[in-house]
Amino acid sequence: MADSEAGAKPTFKFLRGGEAASATLDWSTGPEQVRKAVSEAMNARNVAVLLGAGCSSLWSEGLERGIPTMAPLAKEFCGYPKPPEYDDDLELIPSPAWSLDQADVDFLKKLGAELDGTEYSRNLERLMELLFSLRFVFTRSTKTEHAASSEKVELIINKVKSFLWERCTDGLFAHGDTAVLTLYESFYRKLVLRDRSLPRPWVFTTNYDLFSERAMDRLGLPYANGFSGVVERRFNPATFRYALAEQLDIASRKWSAVDGFVYLCKLHGSLSWTEDDHGLFPVRELWPQDSPARMMIYPTPAKQNSSLGSPYADLFREFQSRIVREQSVLITAGFAFGDEHLNHIIYQALTIPTFRLIVFADPASNGEIGKLRDLADPRIWIIGGDAPDGKRAHYFDSIVEHFLPQRPTERIDDAVQRVLETMSGKGGNGEQ
């Protein structure tokens, strides 16, 4: 129930095995209960986190401080062409370079892809998946007329890439607003709170942005992202087999795993990846990029073209390998289970008795999340609902602030704050 309904305080749900009874928690004691359960789960031998688009979006004070999720991105991109707009001086406002024109819309419509009011206008990944499929067909066709169609599809794909580039590189976060980056820093600080005898955590993400890399760089956390080298960083899946260790005793050659090491897999590509025709693995990590059109992003591993090759096949193989191991925990945040390929791997993992799935999402959701809820499997936890100040419990900022393990200094700070609040309540106003 929301804050505004009859003045009721916000509550959230912690569903374990689909249990609806006694699953509603308030915000006085609920966060501690969830945090304790999540902390225990994160002490499993193998821990992985799947971050979706919702983790890079952060609404605060009526402003988007991060990157919009796929639905608003699709609405904006598919909203072109639109009527001319003029500024206060009646000067025509030019459309963005990436905007669709009527010829683009008519071309897609002729192929049976109506943009207005369809799934493409609600999910940009579905549109991208269609475009990549069309490119695969047209580039392999021997028909002369398909050569022009191939060029048109490539043009629209480049418009999508330019649009995503702009939204992922030019927002409030690129002009001094550090809210999202600070949130990611807090997330990684808490993620690495594991016994050094346990394997290091893995972070899988479908996001193209660089918030994870920037956060770990600022924290000084070492990480492996599948690339090796310094001047020319190239993709090499062997780096996922590497670990970082420190030498404890030079004489006896004793080594110990370094605390804070993270494995990062970007399943749908990255702003910083570019194709390169040199070497065994022709993919480079380059930032800043030379051109938005060169960046390697794929919304889903559609069964065609380079989606089956390196690096995407290697990254999805890592995802499957990590979560189907014994005593594994997968935590999902900002992920709506809209990627069938990832869903299939997660369902495979559920056949392992020791696997546990923790989903931060609206417990009342339909679709795949509803199916997971209806399984009534005690190994599946779904956490979400309302939060104070009009927020949502399953949004990334609430997850990081309230539900992830606290660092020792945070626990002390919270204890001191409670003491101050208690003392303040007993004094000053005369209340006992």
VOLOKE-30086 format. One record per residue (C-alpha): residue number from 1; residue in one letter; x, y, z. Coordinates in pm, 1 decimal. Layout:
# VOLOKE-30086
<NUM,A,<X,Y,Z>>,
...
# end
This chain:
# VOLOKE-30086
<1,M,<0.0,0.0,0.0>>,
<2,A,<139.8,339.2,-94.2>>,
<3,D,<208.1,621.1,146.0>>,
<4,S,<-78.9,824.6,9.8>>,
<5,E,<-346.3,562.6,69.8>>,
<6,A,<-539.2,656.5,384.5>>,
<7,G,<-215.8,777.4,542.6>>,
<8,A,<-92.6,419.8,579.3>>,
<9,K,<277.4,362.3,618.8>>,
<10,P,<450.7,194.2,324.2>>,
<11,T,<520.4,-177.5,343.2>>,
<12,F,<703.6,-425.1,126.8>>,
<13,K,<698.8,-800.8,74.9>>,
<14,F,<958.3,-1068.4,129.0>>,
<15,L,<820.5,-1375.1,-49.0>>,
<16,R,<996.0,-1704.4,10.0>>,
<17,G,<843.6,-1990.7,-182.0>>,
<18,G,<556.3,-1772.9,-295.5>>,
<19,E,<418.0,-1749.7,58.3>>,
<20,A,<180.4,-1456.4,80.2>>,
<21,A,<90.8,-1500.5,444.4>>,
<22,S,<305.8,-1309.3,694.3>>,
<23,A,<528.5,-1190.2,407.9>>,
<24,T,<440.4,-821.6,445.3>>,
<25,L,<700.0,-621.8,637.8>>,
<26,D,<708.9,-266.3,764.1>>,
<27,W,<1009.4,-38.9,745.0>>,
<28,S,<1086.5,-33.9,1115.2>>,
<29,T,<1213.0,-391.3,1141.0>>,
<30,G,<1170.3,-531.3,789.9>>,
<31,P,<1497.8,-411.6,633.8>>,
<32,E,<1704.4,-572.7,910.3>>,
<33,Q,<1520.9,-901.8,860.6>>,
<34,V,<1583.5,-899.5,486.5>>,
<35,R,<1941.9,-781.5,526.0>>,
<36,K,<2019.1,-1068.8,760.0>>,
<37,A,<1869.9,-1323.0,518.2>>,
<38,V,<2049.8,-1174.9,216.6>>,
<39,S,<2378.5,-1162.0,410.1>>,
<40,E,<2350.8,-1529.6,494.3>>,
<41,A,<2270.2,-1612.2,132.5>>,
<42,M,<2571.6,-1415.8,13.8>>,
<43,N,<2793.8,-1636.9,226.1>>,
<44,A,<2725.2,-1919.0,-17.4>>,
<45,R,<3026.5,-2054.0,-197.5>>,
<46,N,<2935.7,-1905.7,-535.8>>,
<47,V,<2765.0,-1566.4,-555.8>>,
<48,A,<2660.4,-1385.5,-873.7>>,
<49,V,<2462.9,-1065.8,-928.2>>,
<50,L,<2267.7,-981.2,-1242.9>>,
<51,L,<2218.3,-607.7,-1293.6>>,
<52,G,<1951.9,-493.8,-1541.1>>,
<53,A,<1868.8,-157.0,-1694.1>>,
<54,G,<1682.0,-45.3,-1381.8>>,
<55,C,<2009.0,-21.2,-1189.8>>,
<56,S,<2138.9,266.1,-1403.2>>,
<57,S,<1816.2,464.7,-1379.5>>,
<58,L,<1768.9,689.6,-1078.6>>,
<59,W,<1476.2,928.0,-1043.1>>,
<60,S,<1523.2,1192.0,-776.8>>,
<61,E,<1342.3,1522.1,-726.6>>,
<62,G,<1156.9,1468.8,-1051.7>>,
<63,L,<1473.6,1428.5,-1258.1>>,
<64,E,<1636.3,1128.8,-1424.8>>,
<65,R,<1988.9,1133.1,-1287.7>>,
<66,G,<2097.0,820.4,-1468.9>>,
<67,I,<1999.2,644.8,-1790.0>>,
<68,P,<1632.5,574.2,-1869.8>>,
<69,T,<1522.4,212.9,-1892.3>>,
<70,M,<1429.4,50.5,-2223.1>>,
<71,A,<1061.0,149.6,-2217.0>>,
<72,P,<1110.2,529.1,-2204.1>>,
<73,L,<1405.5,498.8,-2443.0>>,
<74,A,<1185.1,315.5,-2693.6>>,
<75,K,<906.9,570.7,-2655.1>>,
<76,E,<1145.9,857.0,-2726.5>>,
<77,F,<1322.7,693.8,-3020.8>>,
<78,C,<1004.8,566.6,-3187.1>>,
<79,G,<836.7,905.3,-3135.4>>,
<80,Y,<1002.3,1035.3,-3451.5>>,
<81,P,<923.5,1178.2,-3698.7>>,
<82,K,<709.5,1431.5,-3517.4>>,
<83,P,<568.3,1774.7,-3602.9>>,
<84,P,<819.5,2061.8,-3629.3>>,
<85,E,<907.0,2237.0,-3303.4>>,
<86,Y,<1006.4,2601.2,-3263.1>>,
<87,D,<1189.7,2789.6,-2990.8>>,
<88,D,<1076.7,3114.0,-2825.8>>,
<89,D,<1216.1,3313.4,-3119.7>>,
<90,L,<1012.9,3101.1,-3362.0>>,
<91,E,<1330.4,2941.6,-3492.8>>,
<92,L,<1292.7,2581.5,-3607.2>>,
<93,I,<1444.1,2334.6,-3360.6>>,
<94,P,<1636.0,2077.8,-3565.9>>,
<95,S,<1567.9,1710.7,-3502.1>>,
<96,P,<1852.6,1506.2,-3350.4>>,
<97,A,<2088.7,1338.7,-3596.9>>,
<98,W,<1967.3,999.3,-3475.9>>,
<99,S,<1596.5,1069.5,-3527.5>>,
<100,L,<1390.4,848.2,-3754.9>>,
<101,D,<1244.1,1012.2,-4063.9>>,
<102,Q,<928.9,916.5,-4249.1>>,
<103,A,<1125.2,707.1,-4498.6>>,
<104,D,<1264.5,496.6,-4210.3>>,
<105,V,<918.7,442.9,-4060.8>>,
<106,D,<765.8,356.7,-4399.7>>,
<107,F,<1048.4,113.8,-4474.0>>,
<108,L,<994.4,-75.7,-4148.1>>,
<109,K,<618.0,-68.7,-4192.7>>,
<110,K,<654.4,-222.9,-4539.4>>,
<111,L,<843.9,-509.3,-4375.8>>,
<112,G,<561.9,-560.0,-4127.0>>,
<113,A,<725.4,-372.1,-3840.1>>,
<114,E,<474.9,-105.7,-3735.4>>,
<115,L,<634.4,113.7,-3468.3>>,
<116,D,<339.1,307.4,-3331.8>>,
<117,G,<155.8,125.9,-3051.7>>,
<118,T,<349.1,-200.7,-3084.0>>,
<119,E,<604.6,-374.9,-2864.5>>,
<120,Y,<880.9,-191.6,-3051.4>>,
<121,S,<762.0,141.7,-2913.0>>,
<122,R,<766.7,-5.9,-2560.2>>,
<123,N,<1089.2,-204.9,-2571.7>>,
<124,L,<1386.8,-77.2,-2768.4>>,
<125,E,<1562.6,-412.0,-2735.0>>,
<126,R,<1286.6,-579.7,-2936.4>>,
<127,L,<1336.9,-325.0,-3215.8>>,
<128,M,<1711.8,-379.7,-3209.4>>,
<129,E,<1665.3,-754.1,-3220.2>>,
<130,L,<1446.8,-713.4,-3531.3>>,
<131,L,<1700.4,-486.2,-3700.2>>,
<132,F,<1989.5,-725.2,-3640.4>>,
<133,S,<1781.2,-1011.4,-3777.9>>,
<134,L,<1694.7,-811.4,-4089.6>>,
<135,R,<2057.9,-722.1,-4140.5>>,
<136,F,<2151.2,-1089.0,-4122.8>>,
<137,V,<1893.5,-1180.2,-4390.1>>,
<138,F,<1962.8,-893.2,-4630.8>>,
<139,T,<2341.4,-914.9,-4620.1>>,
<140,R,<2326.2,-1282.7,-4712.9>>,
<141,S,<2066.3,-1249.3,-4985.1>>,
<142,T,<2168.8,-1275.1,-5352.2>>,
<143,K,<1877.2,-1058.9,-5466.7>>,
<144,T,<1985.0,-721.9,-5602.4>>,
<145,E,<1700.1,-530.3,-5437.8>>,
<146,H,<1808.3,-656.0,-5096.4>>,
<147,A,<2138.0,-467.7,-5119.9>>,
<148,A,<1953.1,-135.8,-5085.2>>,
<149,S,<1745.3,-279.6,-4800.6>>,
<150,S,<2063.0,-389.4,-4626.2>>,
<151,E,<2200.0,-34.1,-4644.4>>,
<152,K,<1874.3,105.6,-4506.7>>,
<153,V,<1874.1,-137.7,-4213.7>>,
<154,E,<2236.5,-51.7,-4138.4>>,
<155,L,<2145.2,317.2,-4137.5>>,
<156,I,<1864.4,261.4,-3885.4>>,
<157,I,<2091.1,44.0,-3668.3>>,
<158,N,<2346.4,324.7,-3659.6>>,
<159,K,<2071.2,568.3,-3560.2>>,
<160,V,<1979.8,341.4,-3268.0>>,
<161,K,<2345.3,321.6,-3165.6>>,
<162,S,<2385.8,699.6,-3187.0>>,
<163,F,<2071.1,745.9,-2978.1>>,
<164,L,<2189.8,501.4,-2711.6>>,
<165,W,<2533.5,658.3,-2717.5>>,
<166,E,<2383.5,998.9,-2646.1>>,
<167,R,<2160.6,873.2,-2365.7>>,
<168,C,<2442.3,667.4,-2207.4>>,
<169,T,<2706.6,940.9,-2224.2>>,
<170,D,<2520.4,1270.4,-2200.5>>,
<171,G,<2292.8,1304.6,-1900.3>>,
<172,L,<2303.9,1471.0,-1561.1>>,
<173,F,<2561.8,1208.6,-1459.8>>,
<174,A,<2794.5,1346.9,-1730.0>>,
<175,H,<2763.6,1702.4,-1602.3>>,
<176,G,<2864.3,1679.3,-1239.2>>,
<177,D,<2576.3,1478.5,-1087.6>>,
<178,T,<2739.1,1186.9,-903.9>>,
<179,A,<2425.0,1028.2,-755.5>>,
<180,V,<2427.6,716.2,-975.3>>,
<181,L,<2804.6,667.6,-958.8>>,
<182,T,<2798.7,701.8,-578.7>>,
<183,L,<2523.9,439.6,-566.3>>,
<184,Y,<2736.4,198.2,-769.7>>,
<185,E,<3035.3,265.7,-545.3>>,
<186,S,<2828.1,176.3,-239.5>>,
<187,F,<2706.3,-139.4,-413.1>>,
<188,Y,<3058.2,-264.0,-487.2>>,
<189,R,<3181.4,-178.2,-138.2>>,
<190,K,<2913.8,-405.9,5.2>>,
<191,L,<2947.1,-676.9,-257.8>>,
<192,V,<3308.5,-752.0,-174.4>>,
<193,L,<3235.2,-815.2,194.5>>,
<194,R,<3315.4,-1185.8,165.7>>,
<195,D,<3554.4,-1418.2,341.3>>,
<196,R,<3871.4,-1435.4,134.1>>,
<197,S,<3853.9,-1816.2,145.4>>,
<198,L,<3541.1,-1798.8,-74.0>>,
<199,P,<3549.3,-1746.7,-452.6>>,
<200,R,<3525.1,-1385.7,-563.3>>,
<201,P,<3179.4,-1257.2,-666.8>>,
<202,W,<3066.4,-1225.8,-1027.2>>,
<203,V,<2865.0,-933.6,-1164.6>>,
<204,F,<2672.8,-989.7,-1486.0>>,
<205,T,<2496.9,-697.4,-1648.3>>,
<206,T,<2287.6,-630.5,-1957.4>>,
<207,N,<2376.2,-260.4,-1940.8>>,
<208,Y,<2600.7,-88.2,-2194.1>>,
<209,D,<2708.1,198.5,-1966.8>>,
<210,L,<3033.3,229.7,-1774.2>>,
<211,F,<2901.5,292.3,-1421.2>>,
<212,S,<3044.2,-36.4,-1291.5>>,
<213,E,<3388.6,25.8,-1436.4>>,
<214,R,<3401.7,384.0,-1314.2>>,
<215,A,<3283.7,289.8,-965.3>>,
<216,M,<3544.5,16.5,-921.9>>,
<217,D,<3817.0,238.2,-1066.2>>,
<218,R,<3733.3,510.7,-815.1>>,
<219,L,<3730.1,260.5,-529.4>>,
<220,G,<4057.2,106.1,-640.9>>,
<221,L,<3893.1,-235.9,-671.9>>,
<222,P,<4068.2,-467.6,-917.8>>,
<223,Y,<3838.5,-653.2,-1157.5>>,
<224,A,<3850.1,-886.3,-1457.3>>,
<225,N,<3618.7,-801.6,-1745.9>>,
<226,G,<3746.2,-1042.3,-2011.6>>,
<227,F,<4002.7,-804.3,-2159.7>>,
<228,S,<4379.6,-809.2,-2123.0>>,
<229,G,<4654.4,-569.3,-2219.0>>,
<230,V,<4732.6,-207.8,-2140.6>>,
<231,V,<4782.3,-1.7,-2455.6>>,
<232,E,<4569.3,-234.4,-2669.9>>,
<233,R,<4318.0,-411.9,-2451.2>>,
<234,R,<4172.6,-709.5,-2637.1>>,
<235,F,<3908.6,-960.6,-2541.1>>,
<236,N,<4051.0,-1284.5,-2410.1>>,
<237,P,<3810.0,-1514.6,-2222.3>>,
<238,A,<4106.1,-1683.3,-2052.3>>,
<239,T,<4126.8,-1383.9,-1817.5>>,
<240,F,<3809.3,-1508.3,-1647.7>>,
<241,R,<4018.9,-1801.9,-1525.9>>,
<242,Y,<4266.4,-1569.4,-1358.0>>,
<243,A,<4266.5,-1470.3,-992.6>>,
<244,L,<4452.3,-1193.7,-812.3>>,
<245,A,<4671.5,-1295.2,-519.9>>,
<246,E,<4922.4,-1131.5,-290.3>>,
<247,Q,<5243.6,-1292.2,-168.9>>,
<248,L,<5240.7,-1332.0,206.9>>,
<249,D,<5582.1,-1486.6,256.6>>,
<250,I,<5853.1,-1453.3,-5.9>>,
<251,A,<6065.6,-1729.6,145.4>>,
<252,S,<5794.7,-1997.1,154.7>>,
<253,R,<5604.4,-1865.5,-151.4>>,
<254,K,<5272.2,-1838.7,32.7>>,
<255,W,<4991.9,-1662.3,-150.5>>,
<256,S,<4647.1,-1539.9,-54.6>>,
<257,A,<4357.9,-1417.3,-267.4>>,
<258,V,<4324.1,-1039.9,-273.8>>,
<259,D,<4012.6,-903.3,-108.8>>,
<260,G,<3783.0,-696.3,-324.7>>,
<261,F,<3846.0,-864.6,-658.5>>,
<262,V,<3539.4,-879.7,-888.1>>,
<263,Y,<3459.0,-1053.0,-1216.6>>,
<264,L,<3249.8,-834.3,-1449.9>>,
<265,C,<3063.0,-974.0,-1753.4>>,
<266,K,<2872.4,-734.6,-1981.9>>,
<267,L,<2635.7,-975.4,-2154.9>>,
<268,H,<2492.4,-736.4,-2415.9>>,
<269,G,<2808.3,-546.7,-2497.8>>,
<270,S,<2947.6,-212.3,-2393.3>>,
<271,L,<3000.7,145.9,-2502.8>>,
<272,S,<3373.3,79.6,-2476.3>>,
<273,W,<3385.8,-226.0,-2704.7>>,
<274,T,<3475.6,-198.7,-3069.5>>,
<275,E,<3533.9,-445.9,-3348.2>>,
<276,D,<3891.8,-487.0,-3464.9>>,
<277,D,<4007.2,-720.8,-3741.6>>,
<278,H,<4343.2,-794.3,-3579.1>>,
<279,G,<4430.6,-1096.5,-3368.0>>,
<280,L,<4260.9,-1414.7,-3254.6>>,
<281,F,<3991.3,-1221.6,-3065.9>>,
<282,P,<3908.8,-917.2,-3282.2>>,
<283,V,<3739.6,-712.7,-3010.8>>,
<284,R,<3904.9,-417.6,-2838.3>>,
<285,E,<3819.6,-217.0,-2532.0>>,
<286,L,<3862.9,147.2,-2621.0>>,
<287,W,<3756.6,461.9,-2439.4>>,
<288,P,<3667.7,716.7,-2551.5>>,
<289,Q,<3531.1,553.4,-2864.5>>,
<290,D,<3616.0,683.1,-3210.8>>,
<291,S,<3251.6,668.0,-3324.7>>,
<292,P,<2918.6,553.0,-3176.5>>,
<293,A,<2861.8,338.9,-3486.6>>,
<294,R,<3163.9,123.6,-3398.9>>,
<295,M,<3050.9,24.8,-3051.1>>,
<296,M,<2954.8,-338.4,-3003.1>>,
<297,I,<2612.4,-376.8,-2846.4>>,
<298,Y,<2358.5,-652.8,-2896.7>>,
<299,P,<2028.0,-652.0,-2709.2>>,
<300,T,<1996.7,-1032.3,-2712.3>>,
<301,P,<2212.7,-1314.2,-2843.2>>,
<302,A,<1985.4,-1368.2,-3143.3>>,
<303,K,<2084.0,-1685.6,-3323.5>>,
<304,Q,<2261.5,-1519.2,-3612.1>>,
<305,N,<2571.0,-1336.0,-3718.7>>,
<306,S,<2838.4,-1242.8,-3463.9>>,
<307,S,<2597.8,-1289.2,-3172.1>>,
<308,L,<2697.2,-1654.5,-3174.0>>,
<309,G,<3066.0,-1574.1,-3181.1>>,
<310,S,<3311.3,-1405.9,-2951.5>>,
<311,P,<3264.2,-1231.1,-2718.8>>,
<312,Y,<2892.0,-1295.0,-2661.7>>,
<313,A,<2902.6,-1674.1,-2669.8>>,
<314,D,<3192.3,-1666.7,-2422.3>>,
<315,L,<3010.9,-1432.0,-2185.6>>,
<316,F,<2686.4,-1630.8,-2186.6>>,
<317,R,<2887.6,-1946.0,-2131.3>>,
<318,E,<3039.5,-1783.7,-1822.4>>,
<319,F,<2694.3,-1690.9,-1695.2>>,
<320,Q,<2573.8,-2045.7,-1734.8>>,
<321,S,<2890.7,-2193.4,-1586.0>>,
<322,R,<2877.7,-1975.2,-1276.3>>,
<323,I,<2516.8,-2015.3,-1167.9>>,
<324,V,<2472.1,-2388.7,-1230.5>>,
<325,R,<2743.5,-2477.3,-979.8>>,
<326,E,<2665.5,-2632.4,-645.5>>,
<327,Q,<2587.4,-2388.0,-362.6>>,
<328,S,<2526.6,-2094.5,-595.0>>,
<329,V,<2320.3,-1781.3,-533.9>>,
<330,L,<2202.5,-1544.7,-805.6>>,
<331,I,<2072.4,-1200.5,-708.6>>,
<332,T,<1885.6,-1001.9,-974.3>>,
<333,A,<1824.5,-626.7,-954.0>>,
<334,G,<1672.0,-394.5,-1211.0>>,
<335,F,<1611.4,-698.6,-1431.9>>,
<336,A,<1260.8,-766.1,-1564.0>>,
<337,F,<1332.4,-1115.3,-1703.2>>,
<338,G,<1273.6,-995.5,-2057.6>>,
<339,D,<1572.5,-1181.0,-2202.6>>,
<340,E,<1466.3,-1535.9,-2290.1>>,
<341,H,<1823.7,-1660.1,-2323.2>>,
<342,L,<1910.2,-1552.8,-1970.1>>,
<343,N,<1579.0,-1686.9,-1840.8>>,
<344,H,<1650.8,-2031.6,-1983.3>>,
<345,I,<1988.4,-2041.9,-1808.8>>,
<346,I,<1830.3,-1935.7,-1479.0>>,
<347,Y,<1563.3,-2205.3,-1515.0>>,
<348,Q,<1839.9,-2460.0,-1575.1>>,
<349,A,<2005.0,-2348.4,-1252.5>>,
<350,L,<1678.2,-2409.3,-1066.1>>,
<351,T,<1721.3,-2780.4,-1139.7>>,
<352,I,<2022.8,-2772.6,-903.1>>,
<353,P,<1893.2,-2838.5,-548.0>>,
<354,T,<2147.9,-2608.0,-383.2>>,
<355,F,<2079.2,-2311.4,-614.1>>,
<356,R,<1903.8,-2003.8,-472.4>>,
<357,L,<1747.0,-1715.4,-665.1>>,
<358,I,<1690.2,-1375.8,-501.6>>,
<359,V,<1478.7,-1143.2,-716.6>>,
<360,F,<1435.4,-776.2,-634.6>>,
<361,A,<1114.6,-688.5,-819.1>>,
<362,D,<751.0,-600.5,-764.0>>,
<363,P,<600.7,-917.3,-608.7>>,
<364,A,<272.9,-844.7,-786.9>>,
<365,S,<436.5,-853.2,-1130.6>>,
<366,N,<301.4,-1075.8,-1403.6>>,
<367,G,<502.7,-1239.1,-1679.9>>,
<368,E,<814.2,-1434.7,-1590.7>>,
<369,I,<834.9,-1292.9,-1238.7>>,
<370,G,<476.6,-1403.6,-1179.7>>,
<371,K,<567.5,-1751.1,-1301.6>>,
<372,L,<859.4,-1765.6,-1059.3>>,
<373,R,<630.5,-1654.2,-776.3>>,
<374,D,<369.3,-1917.7,-864.2>>,
<375,L,<627.5,-2196.2,-849.1>>,
<376,A,<610.5,-2164.5,-468.3>>,
<377,D,<973.2,-2276.3,-455.0>>,
<378,P,<1137.9,-2197.0,-118.4>>,
<379,R,<1467.0,-2139.7,-301.4>>,
<380,I,<1312.9,-1841.7,-485.7>>,
<381,W,<1289.7,-1517.8,-290.7>>,
<382,I,<1108.3,-1213.6,-430.7>>,
<383,I,<1158.1,-884.1,-249.3>>,
<384,G,<984.6,-558.9,-335.5>>,
<385,G,<701.0,-317.0,-276.4>>,
<386,D,<669.8,34.9,-144.5>>,
<387,A,<931.6,234.2,41.4>>,
<388,P,<935.7,563.6,232.8>>,
<389,D,<937.4,896.4,47.7>>,
<390,G,<746.9,752.5,-246.6>>,
<391,K,<1027.6,518.7,-347.1>>,
<392,R,<1011.6,148.3,-425.9>>,
<393,A,<1174.9,-124.0,-219.2>>,
<394,H,<1300.0,-313.6,-523.0>>,
<395,Y,<1472.4,-16.5,-686.8>>,
<396,F,<1850.2,-19.9,-689.3>>,
<397,D,<1894.8,267.6,-444.4>>,
<398,S,<1670.0,97.7,-186.9>>,
<399,I,<1844.1,-237.2,-237.6>>,
<400,V,<2188.9,-90.6,-180.2>>,
<401,E,<2086.5,126.5,112.5>>,
<402,H,<1861.0,-111.9,303.2>>,
<403,F,<1904.0,-475.2,198.0>>,
<404,L,<2268.7,-547.3,119.7>>,
<405,P,<2512.9,-640.1,398.6>>,
<406,Q,<2637.0,-344.0,594.8>>,
<407,R,<3003.1,-266.9,634.3>>,
<408,P,<3123.4,-259.3,1000.4>>,
<409,T,<3154.8,118.1,995.8>>,
<410,E,<2796.8,148.6,868.6>>,
<411,R,<2667.5,-67.0,1152.2>>,
<412,I,<2845.4,153.0,1405.2>>,
<413,D,<2711.5,468.9,1239.3>>,
<414,D,<2357.2,329.7,1251.9>>,
<415,A,<2395.6,236.0,1618.9>>,
<416,V,<2521.0,585.5,1705.5>>,
<417,Q,<2232.3,738.5,1510.0>>,
<418,R,<1977.1,529.9,1703.8>>,
<419,V,<2132.0,637.7,2033.6>>,
<420,L,<2118.0,1003.8,1931.6>>,
<421,E,<1756.9,973.6,1818.6>>,
<422,T,<1661.6,798.4,2143.6>>,
<423,M,<1837.3,1057.6,2358.2>>,
<424,S,<1684.2,1337.8,2155.2>>,
<425,G,<1338.2,1189.3,2200.6>>,
<426,K,<1379.9,1166.8,2579.1>>,
<427,G,<1511.9,1517.0,2620.7>>,
<428,G,<1444.7,1858.2,2474.7>>,
<429,N,<1068.4,1828.9,2441.3>>,
<430,G,<1016.0,1680.9,2784.4>>,
<431,E,<878.7,1348.7,2664.2>>,
<432,Q,<965.6,1036.8,2860.8>>,
# end
